Amino acid sequence: MTAETLARSGPLQQLTDRLAELPRTVQVVPESFVAMIDLRLDPAGAAGSDVVSYLGVDLPTTPSTWVETDAVRVIWLGPDEWLVTSLSRTPQDLEAGLRDAVHGRGAVVDVSGQRTALRLAGEHARDVLSAGCAIDLHPRFFRRGAAVQTLLGLASVVLLALDDTGTSYHILVRSSFAEYLARWLLDAAIEHSDS
């Protein structure tokens, strides 16, 4: 059996049925495998320009933000560090393209297996997050385009706001903590199951 014939599975496969039973007011949906590349470079240098040309979007330089195109999402992690994610490109293709663009003037590392992606949505999504997160998630402050590295229910996550209403979020969690976090979200959602 070769690697090409193996079916991909995530750390949350055993919780799929329980997550699907959540009410519409709080939906937790594991995303399919997401390509994730850690990118480090000087955004003002030639490598930064070449990466922008390759990705088709400027690297966000404002702390705690993200930008996207139809093919990629770029999350600011630090002054010279971004997480580039894609649902449509393979990790190998995304990494190779970024390596060509960087051309030895920075670092490009495939970290796709490191994190699991979850989508949290519904009218009580912000309430669920607020039960285990110290960030002010009010849409006045945490709206579409915002991204933070924080703790959620004692798990380290990258949290992205996907809308301006506090009803849609993207959560990236270390794969080794994914089951713990999913169970925590299930428990936190129980309070809103009758809403």
CYANA upper distance limits for C-alpha pairs under 8 A (distance plus 0.5 A):
  1 MET  CA      5 THR  CA      7.03
  1 MET  CA      6 LEU  CA      8.08
  2 THR  CA      6 LEU  CA      7.46
  8 ARG  CA     33 PHE  CA      8.33
  9 SER  CA     13 GLN  CA      7.21
 10 GLY  CA     33 PHE  CA      8.12
 10 GLY  CA    116 THR  CA      8.07
 11 PRO  CA    116 THR  CA      8.27
 11 PRO  CA    175 SER  CA      7.14
 11 PRO  CA    176 SER  CA      8.36
 11 PRO  CA    178 ALA  CA      7.02
 11 PRO  CA    179 GLU  CA      6.93
 12 LEU  CA     16 THR  CA      7.05
 12 LEU  CA     30 PRO  CA      7.66
 12 LEU  CA    178 ALA  CA      7.36
 12 LEU  CA    179 GLU  CA      6.34
 12 LEU  CA    182 ALA  CA      8.08
 15 LEU  CA     19 LEU  CA      6.60
 15 LEU  CA    179 GLU  CA      8.49
 15 LEU  CA    182 ALA  CA      8.42
 16 THR  CA     20 ALA  CA      6.61
 17 ASP  CA     21 GLU  CA      6.93
 18 ARG  CA     22 LEU  CA      7.61
 19 LEU  CA     27 GLN  CA      7.94
 19 LEU  CA     28 VAL  CA      6.52
 19 LEU  CA     29 VAL  CA      7.42
 19 LEU  CA    186 LEU  CA      7.60
 20 ALA  CA     27 GLN  CA      8.19
 20 ALA  CA     28 VAL  CA      8.18
 20 ALA  CA     29 VAL  CA      8.13
 22 LEU  CA     26 VAL  CA      6.94
 22 LEU  CA     27 GLN  CA      6.47
 22 LEU  CA     28 VAL  CA      8.07
 22 LEU  CA    186 LEU  CA      8.34
 22 LEU  CA    189 ALA  CA      8.15
 22 LEU  CA    193 SER  CA      7.54
 23 PRO  CA     27 GLN  CA      7.06
 23 PRO  CA    193 SER  CA      6.28
 23 PRO  CA    194 ASP  CA      8.45
 24 ARG  CA    122 GLY  CA      6.60
 25 THR  CA    121 ALA  CA      8.01
 25 THR  CA    122 GLY  CA      4.87
 25 THR  CA    123 GLU  CA      5.51
 25 THR  CA    124 HIS  CA      6.03
 25 THR  CA    125 ALA  CA      7.81
 25 THR  CA    192 HIS  CA      7.71
 25 THR  CA    193 SER  CA      7.90
 25 THR  CA    195 SER  CA      7.53
 26 VAL  CA    120 LEU  CA      7.55
 26 VAL  CA    121 ALA  CA      6.28
 26 VAL  CA    122 GLY  CA      5.13
 26 VAL  CA    123 GLU  CA      7.20
 26 VAL  CA    124 HIS  CA      6.09
 26 VAL  CA    125 ALA  CA      5.96
 26 VAL  CA    128 VAL  CA      8.43
 26 VAL  CA    189 ALA  CA      6.88
 26 VAL  CA    192 HIS  CA      7.81
 26 VAL  CA    193 SER  CA      8.18
 27 GLN  CA    119 ARG  CA      8.21
 27 GLN  CA    120 LEU  CA      6.08
 27 GLN  CA    121 ALA  CA      5.60
 27 GLN  CA    122 GLY  CA      6.46
 27 GLN  CA    125 ALA  CA      8.11
 28 VAL  CA    118 LEU  CA      7.15
 28 VAL  CA    119 ARG  CA      6.20
 28 VAL  CA    120 LEU  CA      5.18
 28 VAL  CA    121 ALA  CA      7.21
 28 VAL  CA    182 ALA  CA      8.43
 28 VAL  CA    185 LEU  CA      8.20
 29 VAL  CA    118 LEU  CA      6.07
 29 VAL  CA    119 ARG  CA      5.55
 29 VAL  CA    120 LEU  CA      7.04
 30 PRO  CA    116 THR  CA      8.25
 30 PRO  CA    117 ALA  CA      6.53
 30 PRO  CA    118 LEU  CA      4.87
 30 PRO  CA    119 ARG  CA      6.75
 31 GLU  CA    116 THR  CA      8.25
 31 GLU  CA    117 ALA  CA      5.93
 31 GLU  CA    118 LEU  CA      6.01
 31 GLU  CA    119 ARG  CA      7.26
 32 SER  CA     87 LEU  CA      8.24
 32 SER  CA    117 ALA  CA      8.21
 33 PHE  CA     87 LEU  CA      7.73
 33 PHE  CA    116 THR  CA      8.17
 33 PHE  CA    117 ALA  CA      8.31
 34 VAL  CA     85 THR  CA      7.04
 34 VAL  CA     86 SER  CA      6.34
 34 VAL  CA     87 LEU  CA      5.66
 34 VAL  CA    112 SER  CA      7.04
 34 VAL  CA    116 THR  CA      8.28
 34 VAL  CA    117 ALA  CA      7.66
 35 ALA  CA     84 VAL  CA      8.48
 35 ALA  CA     85 THR  CA      5.84
 35 ALA  CA     86 SER  CA      5.61
 35 ALA  CA     87 LEU  CA      6.82
 35 ALA  CA     89 ARG  CA      7.29
 35 ALA  CA     90 THR  CA      6.45
 35 ALA  CA     91 PRO  CA      5.12
 35 ALA  CA     94 LEU  CA      8.02
 35 ALA  CA    110 ASP  CA      8.42
 35 ALA  CA    111 VAL  CA      8.40
 35 ALA  CA    112 SER  CA      5.59
 36 MET  CA     83 LEU  CA      7.04
 36 MET  CA     84 VAL  CA      6.13
 36 MET  CA     85 THR  CA      4.94
 36 MET  CA     86 SER  CA      7.24
 36 MET  CA     91 PRO  CA      7.12
 36 MET  CA    110 ASP  CA      6.68
 36 MET  CA    111 VAL  CA      5.96
 36 MET  CA    112 SER  CA      4.89
 37 ILE  CA     83 LEU  CA      6.20
 37 ILE  CA     84 VAL  CA      5.59
 37 ILE  CA     85 THR  CA      6.90
 37 ILE  CA     91 PRO  CA      7.84
 37 ILE  CA     94 LEU  CA      7.93
 37 ILE  CA     95 GLU  CA      6.90
 37 ILE  CA    108 VAL  CA      7.17
 37 ILE  CA    109 VAL  CA      6.06
 37 ILE  CA    110 ASP  CA      5.05
 37 ILE  CA    111 VAL  CA      5.98
 37 ILE  CA    112 SER  CA      7.12
 38 ASP  CA     81 GLU  CA      7.70
 38 ASP  CA     82 TRP  CA      6.49
 38 ASP  CA     83 LEU  CA      5.25
 38 ASP  CA     84 VAL  CA      6.89
 38 ASP  CA    107 ALA  CA      8.34
 38 ASP  CA    108 VAL  CA      6.31
 38 ASP  CA    109 VAL  CA      5.65
 38 ASP  CA    110 ASP  CA      6.86
 38 ASP  CA    111 VAL  CA      6.92
 39 LEU  CA     81 GLU  CA      6.11
 39 LEU  CA     82 TRP  CA      5.67
 39 LEU  CA     83 LEU  CA      6.64
 39 LEU  CA     84 VAL  CA      7.58
 39 LEU  CA    106 GLY  CA      8.05
 39 LEU  CA    107 ALA  CA      6.30
 39 LEU  CA    108 VAL  CA      5.33
 39 LEU  CA    109 VAL  CA      7.19
 40 ARG  CA     80 ASP  CA      5.91
 40 ARG  CA     81 GLU  CA      4.99
 40 ARG  CA     82 TRP  CA      7.06
 40 ARG  CA    106 GLY  CA      6.01
 40 ARG  CA    107 ALA  CA      5.48
 40 ARG  CA    108 VAL  CA      7.10
 41 LEU  CA     47 ALA  CA      7.43
 41 LEU  CA     48 GLY  CA      7.26
 41 LEU  CA     80 ASP  CA      5.88
 41 LEU  CA     81 GLU  CA      7.25
 41 LEU  CA    102 VAL  CA      8.40
 41 LEU  CA    105 ARG  CA      7.31
 41 LEU  CA    106 GLY  CA      4.97
 41 LEU  CA    107 ALA  CA      7.04
 42 ASP  CA     47 ALA  CA      7.57
 42 ASP  CA     48 GLY  CA      6.66
 42 ASP  CA     80 ASP  CA      6.25
 42 ASP  CA    106 GLY  CA      7.94
 43 PRO  CA     47 ALA  CA      7.67
 43 PRO  CA     48 GLY  CA      4.81
 43 PRO  CA     49 SER  CA      7.81
 43 PRO  CA     59 LEU  CA      7.71
 43 PRO  CA     61 THR  CA      8.41
 43 PRO  CA     80 ASP  CA      7.20
 44 ALA  CA     48 GLY  CA      6.41
 44 ALA  CA     49 SER  CA      7.89
 45 GLY  CA     49 SER  CA      7.20
 46 ALA  CA     50 ASP  CA      6.74
 47 ALA  CA     51 VAL  CA      6.58
 47 ALA  CA    101 ALA  CA      7.07
 47 ALA  CA    102 VAL  CA      5.37
 47 ALA  CA    103 HIS  CA      7.78
 47 ALA  CA    105 ARG  CA      6.51
 47 ALA  CA    106 GLY  CA      7.78
 48 GLY  CA     52 VAL  CA      6.69
 48 GLY  CA     59 LEU  CA      8.24
 48 GLY  CA    102 VAL  CA      7.99
 49 SER  CA     53 SER  CA      6.77
 50 ASP  CA     54 TYR  CA      6.71
 50 ASP  CA    101 ALA  CA      5.71
 50 ASP  CA    102 VAL  CA      7.29
 51 VAL  CA     55 LEU  CA      6.51
 51 VAL  CA     98 LEU  CA      7.03
 51 VAL  CA    101 ALA  CA      5.75
 51 VAL  CA    102 VAL  CA      6.96
 52 VAL  CA     56 GLY  CA      6.15
 52 VAL  CA     57 VAL  CA      5.98
 52 VAL  CA     58 ASP  CA      5.73
 52 VAL  CA     59 LEU  CA      7.03
 53 SER  CA     57 VAL  CA      7.79
 54 TYR  CA     97 GLY  CA      7.83
 54 TYR  CA     98 LEU  CA      7.88
 54 TYR  CA    101 ALA  CA      7.13
 55 LEU  CA     72 VAL  CA      7.74
 56 GLY  CA     69 THR  CA      7.75
 57 VAL  CA     67 VAL  CA      7.98
 57 VAL  CA     68 GLU  CA      7.46
 57 VAL  CA     69 THR  CA      7.30
 58 ASP  CA     67 VAL  CA      8.33
 59 LEU  CA     67 VAL  CA      8.08
 59 LEU  CA     74 VAL  CA      7.25
 59 LEU  CA     76 TRP  CA      8.29
 59 LEU  CA     82 TRP  CA      8.39
 60 PRO  CA     65 THR  CA      7.00
 60 PRO  CA     66 TRP  CA      6.68
 60 PRO  CA     67 VAL  CA      7.05
 60 PRO  CA     74 VAL  CA      7.76
 60 PRO  CA     75 ILE  CA      7.67
 60 PRO  CA     76 TRP  CA      6.43
 61 THR  CA     65 THR  CA      8.44
 61 THR  CA     76 TRP  CA      7.38
 61 THR  CA     79 PRO  CA      7.31
 62 THR  CA     76 TRP  CA      7.98
 63 PRO  CA     76 TRP  CA      6.79
 63 PRO  CA     77 LEU  CA      7.99
 63 PRO  CA     78 GLY  CA      7.40
 63 PRO  CA     79 PRO  CA      8.01
 64 SER  CA     75 ILE  CA      8.29
 64 SER  CA     76 TRP  CA      6.37
 64 SER  CA     77 LEU  CA      7.51
 64 SER  CA    146 ALA  CA      6.29
 64 SER  CA    147 ALA  CA      5.21
 64 SER  CA    148 VAL  CA      5.79
 65 THR  CA     75 ILE  CA      6.75
 65 THR  CA     76 TRP  CA      6.14
 65 THR  CA    145 GLY  CA      5.88
 65 THR  CA    146 ALA  CA      4.94
 65 THR  CA    147 ALA  CA      5.39
 65 THR  CA    148 VAL  CA      8.13
 66 TRP  CA     73 ARG  CA      7.45
 66 TRP  CA     74 VAL  CA      6.00
 66 TRP  CA     75 ILE  CA      4.81
 66 TRP  CA     76 TRP  CA      6.45
 66 TRP  CA    145 GLY  CA      5.59
 66 TRP  CA    146 ALA  CA      6.70
 66 TRP  CA    147 ALA  CA      6.74
 66 TRP  CA    160 LEU  CA      8.37
 67 VAL  CA     73 ARG  CA      6.27
 67 VAL  CA     74 VAL  CA      5.91
 67 VAL  CA     75 ILE  CA      7.24
 67 VAL  CA    145 GLY  CA      6.88
 68 GLU  CA     72 VAL  CA      6.07
 68 GLU  CA     73 ARG  CA      4.63
 68 GLU  CA     74 VAL  CA      6.56
 69 THR  CA     73 ARG  CA      6.96
 71 ALA  CA     86 SER  CA      6.52
 71 ALA  CA     87 LEU  CA      7.71
 71 ALA  CA     88 SER  CA      6.51
 71 ALA  CA     89 ARG  CA      7.74
 72 VAL  CA     84 VAL  CA      7.21
 72 VAL  CA     85 THR  CA      6.09
 72 VAL  CA     86 SER  CA      5.14
 72 VAL  CA     87 LEU  CA      7.98
 72 VAL  CA     88 SER  CA      8.38
 73 ARG  CA     84 VAL  CA      6.22
 73 ARG  CA     85 THR  CA      5.66
 73 ARG  CA     86 SER  CA      6.83
 74 VAL  CA     82 TRP  CA      6.89
 74 VAL  CA     83 LEU  CA      6.25
 74 VAL  CA     84 VAL  CA      5.00
 74 VAL  CA     85 THR  CA      6.92
 75 ILE  CA     82 TRP  CA      5.85
 75 ILE  CA     83 LEU  CA      5.55
 75 ILE  CA     84 VAL  CA      6.87
 75 ILE  CA    147 ALA  CA      7.56
 76 TRP  CA     81 GLU  CA      7.00
 76 TRP  CA     82 TRP  CA      5.21
 76 TRP  CA     83 LEU  CA      7.20
 76 TRP  CA    147 ALA  CA      8.05
 77 LEU  CA     81 GLU  CA      5.82
 77 LEU  CA     82 TRP  CA      5.58
 77 LEU  CA     83 LEU  CA      7.29
 77 LEU  CA    149 GLN  CA      8.31
 78 GLY  CA     82 TRP  CA      7.33
 86 SER  CA     90 THR  CA      8.22
 89 ARG  CA     93 ASP  CA      6.89
 89 ARG  CA     94 LEU  CA      6.61
 90 THR  CA     94 LEU  CA      6.64
 91 PRO  CA     95 GLU  CA      6.38
 91 PRO  CA    110 ASP  CA      7.13
 91 PRO  CA    112 SER  CA      7.23
 92 GLN  CA     96 ALA  CA      6.50
 92 GLN  CA    110 ASP  CA      8.35
 93 ASP  CA     97 GLY  CA      6.55
 94 LEU  CA     98 LEU  CA      6.68
 95 GLU  CA     99 ARG  CA      6.51
 95 GLU  CA    108 VAL  CA      7.24
 95 GLU  CA    109 VAL  CA      7.54
 95 GLU  CA    110 ASP  CA      6.75
 96 ALA  CA    100 ASP  CA      6.67
 97 GLY  CA    101 ALA  CA      6.77
 98 LEU  CA    102 VAL  CA      6.48
 98 LEU  CA    108 VAL  CA      7.30
 99 ARG  CA    103 HIS  CA      6.28
 99 ARG  CA    104 GLY  CA      7.85
 99 ARG  CA    107 ALA  CA      8.37
 99 ARG  CA    108 VAL  CA      6.57
102 VAL  CA    106 GLY  CA      6.42
102 VAL  CA    107 ALA  CA      8.07
102 VAL  CA    108 VAL  CA      8.36
111 VAL  CA    115 ARG  CA      8.02
113 GLY  CA    175 SER  CA      7.85
114 GLN  CA    174 ARG  CA      6.21
114 GLN  CA    175 SER  CA      6.30
115 ARG  CA    172 LEU  CA      6.48
115 ARG  CA    173 VAL  CA      5.67
115 ARG  CA    174 ARG  CA      4.68
115 ARG  CA    175 SER  CA      5.20
116 THR  CA    172 LEU  CA      6.14
116 THR  CA    173 VAL  CA      5.90
116 THR  CA    174 ARG  CA      6.62
116 THR  CA    175 SER  CA      5.63
116 THR  CA    178 ALA  CA      6.91
117 ALA  CA    170 HIS  CA      7.54
117 ALA  CA    171 ILE  CA      6.19
117 ALA  CA    172 LEU  CA      5.13
117 ALA  CA    173 VAL  CA      7.07
118 LEU  CA    170 HIS  CA      6.36
118 LEU  CA    171 ILE  CA      5.57
118 LEU  CA    172 LEU  CA      6.97
119 ARG  CA    168 SER  CA      7.87
119 ARG  CA    169 TYR  CA      6.35
119 ARG  CA    170 HIS  CA      5.23
119 ARG  CA    171 ILE  CA      6.76
120 LEU  CA    125 ALA  CA      6.71
120 LEU  CA    167 THR  CA      8.36
120 LEU  CA    168 SER  CA      6.33
120 LEU  CA    169 TYR  CA      5.60
120 LEU  CA    170 HIS  CA      6.76
120 LEU  CA    171 ILE  CA      7.90
121 ALA  CA    125 ALA  CA      5.85
121 ALA  CA    167 THR  CA      5.74
121 ALA  CA    168 SER  CA      4.81
121 ALA  CA    169 TYR  CA      6.73
122 GLY  CA    167 THR  CA      5.56
122 GLY  CA    168 SER  CA      7.13
123 GLU  CA    166 GLY  CA      8.22
123 GLU  CA    167 THR  CA      5.83
124 HIS  CA    128 VAL  CA      6.81
124 HIS  CA    167 THR  CA      7.42
124 HIS  CA    192 HIS  CA      7.38
125 ALA  CA    129 LEU  CA      6.87
125 ALA  CA    166 GLY  CA      7.57
125 ALA  CA    167 THR  CA      5.97
125 ALA  CA    168 SER  CA      7.40
125 ALA  CA    169 TYR  CA      8.31
126 ARG  CA    130 SER  CA      6.50
126 ARG  CA    137 LEU  CA      7.28
126 ARG  CA    138 HIS  CA      8.46
126 ARG  CA    166 GLY  CA      6.13
126 ARG  CA    167 THR  CA      6.85
127 ASP  CA    131 ALA  CA      7.03
128 VAL  CA    132 GLY  CA      7.98
128 VAL  CA    185 LEU  CA      7.64
128 VAL  CA    188 ALA  CA      6.14
128 VAL  CA    189 ALA  CA      6.53
129 LEU  CA    133 CYS  CA      6.34
129 LEU  CA    152 LEU  CA      7.70
130 SER  CA    134 ALA  CA      7.57
130 SER  CA    135 ILE  CA      8.21
130 SER  CA    137 LEU  CA      7.73
131 ALA  CA    153 GLY  CA      8.38
131 ALA  CA    188 ALA  CA      7.59
132 GLY  CA    151 LEU  CA      8.16
132 GLY  CA    152 LEU  CA      5.57
132 GLY  CA    153 GLY  CA      5.04
132 GLY  CA    154 LEU  CA      8.09
133 CYS  CA    150 THR  CA      7.90
133 CYS  CA    151 LEU  CA      6.60
133 CYS  CA    152 LEU  CA      5.38
133 CYS  CA    153 GLY  CA      7.22
134 ALA  CA    150 THR  CA      8.45
134 ALA  CA    151 LEU  CA      8.14
135 ILE  CA    150 THR  CA      8.15
136 ASP  CA    141 PHE  CA      7.52
136 ASP  CA    142 PHE  CA      7.56
137 LEU  CA    141 PHE  CA      7.15
137 LEU  CA    142 PHE  CA      5.63
137 LEU  CA    166 GLY  CA      7.77
138 HIS  CA    142 PHE  CA      6.29
138 HIS  CA    143 ARG  CA      8.32
138 HIS  CA    166 GLY  CA      7.28
139 PRO  CA    143 ARG  CA      5.42
139 PRO  CA    164 ASP  CA      6.16
139 PRO  CA    165 THR  CA      6.20
139 PRO  CA    166 GLY  CA      6.05
142 PHE  CA    146 ALA  CA      6.28
142 PHE  CA    161 ALA  CA      7.00
142 PHE  CA    164 ASP  CA      8.30
142 PHE  CA    166 GLY  CA      8.34
143 ARG  CA    161 ALA  CA      5.92
143 ARG  CA    162 LEU  CA      7.64
143 ARG  CA    163 ASP  CA      6.44
143 ARG  CA    164 ASP  CA      5.08
143 ARG  CA    165 THR  CA      7.69
143 ARG  CA    166 GLY  CA      7.59
144 ARG  CA    160 LEU  CA      8.16
144 ARG  CA    161 ALA  CA      5.34
144 ARG  CA    162 LEU  CA      5.23
144 ARG  CA    163 ASP  CA      4.92
144 ARG  CA    164 ASP  CA      5.76
145 GLY  CA    160 LEU  CA      7.69
145 GLY  CA    161 ALA  CA      6.73
145 GLY  CA    162 LEU  CA      7.32
145 GLY  CA    163 ASP  CA      8.49
146 ALA  CA    160 LEU  CA      6.29
146 ALA  CA    161 ALA  CA      6.04
147 ALA  CA    158 VAL  CA      7.34
147 ALA  CA    159 LEU  CA      5.99
147 ALA  CA    160 LEU  CA      4.85
147 ALA  CA    161 ALA  CA      7.02
148 VAL  CA    158 VAL  CA      6.14
148 VAL  CA    159 LEU  CA      5.86
148 VAL  CA    160 LEU  CA      7.20
149 GLN  CA    156 SER  CA      7.70
149 GLN  CA    157 VAL  CA      6.22
149 GLN  CA    158 VAL  CA      4.96
149 GLN  CA    159 LEU  CA      6.84
150 THR  CA    156 SER  CA      6.28
150 THR  CA    157 VAL  CA      6.08
150 THR  CA    158 VAL  CA      6.93
150 THR  CA    159 LEU  CA      7.82
151 LEU  CA    155 ALA  CA      5.75
151 LEU  CA    156 SER  CA      5.03
151 LEU  CA    157 VAL  CA      6.42
152 LEU  CA    156 SER  CA      6.88
152 LEU  CA    157 VAL  CA      7.06
152 LEU  CA    181 LEU  CA      8.29
153 GLY  CA    181 LEU  CA      7.47
153 GLY  CA    184 TRP  CA      7.19
155 ALA  CA    173 VAL  CA      7.85
155 ALA  CA    177 PHE  CA      7.06
155 ALA  CA    181 LEU  CA      7.15
156 SER  CA    173 VAL  CA      6.97
156 SER  CA    174 ARG  CA      7.83
157 VAL  CA    171 ILE  CA      6.98
157 VAL  CA    172 LEU  CA      5.97
157 VAL  CA    173 VAL  CA      5.18
157 VAL  CA    174 ARG  CA      7.73
158 VAL  CA    171 ILE  CA      6.33
158 VAL  CA    172 LEU  CA      5.52
158 VAL  CA    173 VAL  CA      7.15
159 LEU  CA    169 TYR  CA      7.48
159 LEU  CA    170 HIS  CA      6.42
159 LEU  CA    171 ILE  CA      5.28
159 LEU  CA    172 LEU  CA      7.02
160 LEU  CA    169 TYR  CA      6.05
160 LEU  CA    170 HIS  CA      5.54
160 LEU  CA    171 ILE  CA      6.95
161 ALA  CA    166 GLY  CA      7.78
161 ALA  CA    168 SER  CA      6.91
161 ALA  CA    169 TYR  CA      5.28
161 ALA  CA    170 HIS  CA      7.11
162 LEU  CA    168 SER  CA      5.77
162 LEU  CA    169 TYR  CA      5.69
162 LEU  CA    170 HIS  CA      7.31
163 ASP  CA    167 THR  CA      7.38
163 ASP  CA    168 SER  CA      6.32
163 ASP  CA    169 TYR  CA      8.07
173 VAL  CA    177 PHE  CA      7.07
173 VAL  CA    178 ALA  CA      6.46
173 VAL  CA    181 LEU  CA      8.40
174 ARG  CA    178 ALA  CA      6.72
175 SER  CA    179 GLU  CA      8.39
177 PHE  CA    181 LEU  CA      6.62
178 ALA  CA    182 ALA  CA      6.54
179 GLU  CA    183 ARG  CA      6.63
180 TYR  CA    184 TRP  CA      6.65
181 LEU  CA    185 LEU  CA      6.59
182 ALA  CA    186 LEU  CA      6.66
183 ARG  CA    187 ASP  CA      6.74
184 TRP  CA    188 ALA  CA      6.63
185 LEU  CA    189 ALA  CA      6.45
186 LEU  CA    190 ILE  CA      7.03
187 ASP  CA    191 GLU  CA      8.41
189 ALA  CA    193 SER  CA      6.90
